[in-house]
Amino acid sequence: MAVTTTSRDGIAVITFENPPVNGMGLAVRRGLLDALAAANADDAVRGIVITGGGKVFSGGADIKEFNTPRAEQAPNLHDVIAKVEASPKPVCIAINGTALGGGLELSLGANYRVANAKAEVGLPEVKIGILPGAGGTQRLPRVVGLETALNMIVSGASVPAAKLAATALFDVVVDGDPVEAAVELLKDKIAAGGLHPRVRDRKVEHDDAEALLAWSRMGVAAASANYPAPLRCVDAVAASLKPFDAGMAIEREGFTVLLNSPESKALRHAFFGERAASKIDDIGADVQPREIRSVGVIGAGTMGGGISMNFLNAGIPVTLVETSQDALDRGLATIRRNYEASAKKGKLSDEQVEQRMGLVKPSLSYDALCDADLVIEAVYEDYAVKQAVFEKIDAVAKPGAILATNTSTLDVDRVAAFTKRPQDVLGLHFFSPANVMRLLEVVRGAQTAKDVMATAMAMAKRIRKTAVVSGVCDGFIGNRMIEQYSRQAGFLLDEGALPQQVDRAAEAFGFAMGPFRMGDLAGNDIGWAIRKRRYIEKPGMVYAKNADVLCEMGRYGQKTGKGWYDYVPGDRTPRPSAEVEAMIVRQSAAQGITRRAISDQEIVERLVYALTNEGARLLEEGIAARASDIDIVYLFGYGFPPWRGGPMFHADQVGLYNVLASMRGYARGYQGEAWAPAPLLVELADASLSFNQYVARPRADA
Ligand SMILES: NC(=O)c1ccc[n+]([C@@H]2O[C@H](COP(=O)([O-])OP(=O)(O)OC[C@H]3O[C@@H](n4cnc5c(N)ncnc54)[C@H](O)[C@@H]3O)[C@@H](O)[C@H]2O)c1
């Protein structure tokens, strides 16, 4: 049952439940109104307490109902709040735990509120590009003041109730059970007689509201240029200075505009995409993950160190294995330096630094890995090296241990075959810097056991990564797509663009960094090494030559003081390079190309549709299970602009027919073979469908 009522001393205690976070779904809304009506009709009841079952009060709207008719079916949240506010008998909300969004808005409809001191309260709607639409922008400023309400609503951040104990948001904040306190409070208020207060009747007090709002608008405009929601939040909160109903009308208008904005659609797509990515279609809740109590990491280089930190942060001990004492010392020193930098910024205490360092067990012997539940290899990217390492792990790891490779490009099935337990092997592809980047590609080998996959997904949550499952292929989801993007970037230079123009266009579209600035940061020699292998393995794949020539000139990027751009020592500002421009022009001439002016629109379309087209291939091959998985990879691992929702979502918004038409145009141009459209893209465009509507066909090998 969603809603139950008990009675204490003439006070009805209504408890609503809708696991996992008591979302305000249709059954809860109906149940609450029925219970409220029954309590008001019962002569034995003098007052009403409403509380959440379990550990939370309410996480707000029920996300299971999002985008379904149930979300708006009567009664909606407005109706429920209005009935609570109009209740003839006084209502007190007992906030027993987290109260977010609609949950907090519901409480603001009541006469009184009692909270547990640790309960987190907030209005996070702005994070999905909307504003609190059930009176939150009007009622919250009336109880916590204009400035606090602005901060909470514009940032979406939640605050422990204890911090707001002195405001009119709470009548009482307790350490123990708020229901008990709510019952006592109501009994006292009823005994005292008189009217019971309503939040809507309060006035918003502020000495200099105009100055505060102007300051807030300025800050918000600068910080969220690409997002309309924060500014609309300020407008709505500003309207709380008006009479209540006039303010509510402004809130409603802002809510409707934002709900239909492309930015909010993209943010909601990402919100649901992230949740969808954590599920694997053929692995149900009945598959028990294995336990991970300790981890082994092999290789203390760039990746191994960062990977280790993830586990240390989560309190999981790590055995770190290297080939030489020197390499081990260097790796440990880097980990310590990173932690000390965090401590300097006040993010960690000195004690926490020592605690984390205390969890690393450095070793030069593979025998030290015999107890590890999970071993992650991050050694050189070479089959022979990986083979030697996996044979050694296979010999020492305990039965049931999970063996993972952090390879970026190698075949995980081939690596698995180096062991006698391929069912325990998978890829865990972390992104650099591995202690910072949220994305984790979980690579499922042909023989990887289901419980190994389930363990990897659960482990990702524990170390706060956003995991996306990829099948085995060259480059997995992210790098296989970025290769097509990089190829287009090179062709654009051949045809007439310069690095600074391409970067400017990509960054104006919203990429965190254009392809050439990115190359200079990561090191152009990394791509060079990959291409050299490609020239042998995939002779049919054509690349522009300019990136190789750049490396032959010693221009590896920031680390050599020059790359696609020039740099002055101690300054990372990219400066357009005359030498590079001359080289690019020479390369065009060598290909017999007459350079032409290329529009920013063409640049962006070619970069982004190259991603989309390869993404479509990944979908039809079953490497990615859903289009949203691909978007999550790009949003969390490749700096794709969040307000555009990812390369597949963006293409859906443009319309696949239009995307295909542009691609066909580019197919008639220079290096047009690169634009052979993925059959799935053609199929969906012809059927007027979107990637988001595409449901993967069962894999032929499944
Ligand atoms: N650097 C990146 O951006 C990145 C991103 C994702 C994945 N990867 C992958 O991660 C792996 C490691 O890359 P990296 O950048 O950390 O390399 P790195 O050169 O920085 O580190 C590799 C480390 O492995 C150690 N090592 C080599 N052989 C060993 C052995 N037999 N036993 C124990 N230690 C050994 C080396 O001493 C070195 O410290 C590669 O497979 C790479 O493709 C790298």
The ligand as an ORCA input file, in Angstrom:
! r2SCAN-3c Opt
* xyz 0 1
  N      47.361      7.335    -21.119
  C      46.098      7.328    -21.455
  O      45.491      8.370    -21.734
  C      45.327      6.031    -21.452
  C      43.937      6.063    -21.392
  C      43.213      4.873    -21.326
  C      43.898      3.669    -21.364
  N      45.250      3.655    -21.457
  C      45.910      2.347    -21.468
  O      46.436      2.087    -20.183
  C      47.608      1.297    -20.267
  C      48.733      2.018    -19.551
  O      48.937      3.275    -20.140
  P      49.738      4.437    -19.386
  O      49.481      5.666    -20.158
  O      49.456      4.394    -17.946
  O      51.238      3.972    -19.629
  P      52.558      4.370    -18.798
  O      53.688      4.132    -19.699
  O      52.390      5.695    -18.165
  O      52.581      3.303    -17.622
  C      52.804      1.937    -17.808
  C      53.482      1.402    -16.553
  O      53.470     -0.004    -16.595
  C      54.679     -0.467    -16.027
  N      54.906     -1.822    -16.497
  C      55.285     -2.215    -17.732
  N      55.365     -3.567    -17.795
  C      55.034     -4.034    -16.573
  C      54.927     -5.314    -15.989
  N      55.197     -6.402    -16.700
  N      54.550     -5.421    -14.697
  C      54.275     -4.314    -13.959
  N      54.362     -3.069    -14.474
  C      54.733     -2.920    -15.749
  C      55.709      0.527    -16.478
  O      56.840      0.513    -15.621
  C      54.934      1.839    -16.403
  O      55.099      2.468    -15.151
  C      47.816      1.064    -21.749
  O      47.234     -0.160    -22.097
  C      47.093      2.211    -22.398
  O      46.661      1.933    -23.701
  C      45.977      4.806    -21.480
*
